[in-house]
Amino acid sequence: MTTITAICDLATHTWEVRQDLQPTNEASLKLGFRRGSETKLTFKNISFGITAKRITNPAVEDVVLDMQYPRKGHAILTSVSEIVLVENCILEMCDDFNIEFWVKENGVESKTSIETTIPLPEQPYPSWRWDGIQWYAPGPFPMPPEDEDPTAYEWQEESQGWVKNVRDPEEVWDLPERV
């Protein structure tokens, strides 16, 4: 899962943003606060949020996530840990995103934003192509005989085809994870 964490020091209104980008559509956006080294805080009229926009096509307004807290009629008075908001969402691989984190406490507002691209899984071979969901070989996977293990076949880049692996079966990699 991709994780993007933004921490605002409410004493200085400086932000620290960390990204752990993974080749998956699942993402966790985290927002947190501290005052200096203190992470257990009492807040003074605080509101905060996260907005994520897909910017792959700048001509299209594509808001993927827009979360604001506290909800109407509620107040957040304290926190017991640095991270106060975790939002899981879908950030599709190979798309570009602008993610904005913001906080307003006692009338003072602070924002930070990042632009990021979620990476694709590693391309198994130069000839393989991405179809939007997974990598696929230029040649169809063979239909092995019923009594044969399909994981005994592997892609051979030189011949651009699937070949039966004659090595020790313990060395054969798992095709579903590679495809």
CORJO-V217187 format. One line per field, one symbol per residue. phi: phi as a letter, one per 20 degrees, with the letter a starting at -180 (. if undefined). psi: psi as a letter, one per 30 degrees, with the letter a starting at -180 (. if undefined). Layout:
BEGIN
phi: ???
psi: ???
END
This chain:
BEGIN
phi: .fccdcddeffdlddcccccecfbeeccdccbcbcmeedecdedldbaaccdcfcgdffdfceebbdccffgndcddbcdbfedbccebdcfgmeecddddbbcclnddbcbbcdbcffefgffbgefcedncbfcffdfffefggedffffdcfdffelbecfedfggfefefggfee
psi: kkkkkkkkjfefhkkkkkkjklilfkkjkkkllljbfkfjlkljiklllkkkkkgejffkjijekjkklllkglkjelkflekfkkkkljjkkflkkkkkklkjkhfkkkllllklkklllkkelffklkgfelkklfkkkljllegkkfffklkjeefhlklkkglkfffkljeeff.
END
